[in-house]
Amino acid sequence: MENIIPNCPRCGAQLVKVKDKDYYGCPNWLPGNKGCEGTIWWPESDRKGKYPNAIFSIKIESKSQPGFFHQVKFYESGDIYCDCVAYSMGKFCSHSKKAIEKIEEIIGKIKKENKL
């Protein structure tokens, strides 16, 4: 079965191979939310055991729906993904921001406890 390269779910552009990476990304992506927030995709045949792998994820509670959580994933490449509506619309969501703050808190605690 041939892999068909999809379009970006946010802006509709055809995904392109990311330079020096094993995956495809949105050609309209720009850092600092100056372009499409983008997405990453890699062919199914290349997924198993290849970069970028999700290295961890954190559950963040929804502010608008207490008791409901969103899963924020962090990839080896530095990419972040959240399963919320705002993120799917190309915005850097509050859940991602809270997840980063939580990670900073955890790293600070580890450094303090280990006198690093």
N, C-alpha and C positions, 0 to 999 in steps of 0.2 A: 504494500500500500504506500503510495506516494504521499509525502508530507506537503500539505498546502499551507503556505505562510499566510497567517491571518492578518486582518487589518487591526489597527489600534482600537480597542473598545471605547476609548475616550474621544479621539478626534477623527477616526476613520481612515487615517493614512496607512498605506501598506508598510508593515514592519520591515526593517532592514537589518542585516547582520551587523552587530556591534563590533567595532574594530578591536582586535586582539581578545575577543570573547567567544564563547561557544554558543551564544544565544542571540536572539533578534530583539530589537527595541524600536521604539517609536522615533522616526526621524525628526519629529517636531519637538522632542524633549529638550528643555533647557533648564539648567540649574536655577534654583531660587524661584521656582514657579513662574518663570518668565515665558514659558512655552507650554506645550502639552505636558501634563504630569507623567504621561507615558505608561508603558507596561513592558514586561519582558515575556518572551516566549522562546522555547527551544523545542526542536523536534522530538517526538516521543522516543525515537531510536537513540537520541543523545542524552536523554534525561537520567538514565540509571547511572548513579555514581559520578555524575559530572557536575561541574560548576555551572550556574550558581545553586548551591544547596541552601535550603533554609537551615540556619544554624540554631535558631530558637524562636519561640513565640511567647507572647504575653497576652493574657486576657485582660481587657479593660472594660469596665462597666459603662454602659450607655448613660449619658446624662439625661436624655429625653425619655428613656425607657428603663427606669431603675429595675434591677434584677436581670436585665438582659446584657450579655457581654459580647464584645467584638474581639476577634483574634487578630492581633497584629504580629506579622511575621517579619523577621530580619534575615537577610540573605548574606552569604559570604561576600558578595559583591558590594555590599553596603546599601542595597536596595531595601525598601520597606514596602509591605503590602498590608492593607486593612480590608476587611470584608464589608465595610459599611457603605452606605449610599453616597455619602460625600466624597469618599476616596474614589469610588467608581465613576464619579462625575469629574474627576481630575483635580480635586482639591486635596491639599495636605491636611488631613482631618485631625480633630482634637484627640482622637484615640491614639494616633501615631505620636503626637506631641506628649501625651501623658505616658505612653510606653517608653519614650526616650527619657523622660524625667525619672521614671521608675528604675530604668537601667542605671542611670547616673547615681541614683540613691543606693542601689545595690552595690555598685562598684565602689562608691565612697565607703560603704560599710565594710566591704572586704578589705580595702586598703587600710582603713583604721584598725580593724581587728588584727591585721597581719603586719602592722607598722611599716607600710610601704610608702 
